[in-house]
């Protein structure tokens, strides 16, 4: 079964460097998100979001706040004819030493527990950061860098990355042959 793992901030929605997307109002969808998710929903058997949300661990938002943000995200995607089959997040601060914060692979294993037919060798990860690409490489996924995180450009340039696009929509159109 083909699975697409998507990072959230900088891929699905606009990333605001140094800020947390901790309210539905702060969630601004990436340009072309509806079309991208509609196309990707026809190409992948399963679409899962995996996102680090250290703002919870830092006390800047609650899990209820995050749920409200994710509800807005789901509503936007569904109203465009797309789907998200699951959302996994790491609530821990960067220094917590947990096994779920990307690049650690705990969220992927939680997804595997929920969807046992997931095959990482047939999976893809689309993300904008070093941690997303490392997450995918560790699990043997195909990696798709959504360019834009300039502060990591040098480190990303040294990594093994399968594809690079300027947006999720560009990736979706490429995959759909548009």
TABEL-V682424 format. One record per helix or strand of 3 or more residues. SS is the DSSP state (helix for helix, strand for strand). FROM is the first residue (numbers start at 1). TO is the last residue. If there is no record, write none. Layout:
BEGIN
ss: (SS	SS)
from: (FROM	FROM)
to: (TO	TO)
END
This chain:
BEGIN
ss: (strand	helix	helix	strand	helix	helix	strand	helix	helix	helix	strand	helix	strand	helix	strand	helix)
from: (3	24	33	46	54	63	86	94	106	120	124	130	142	150	163	168)
to: (6	26	43	52	57	79	90	96	114	122	127	139	146	157	165	176)
END
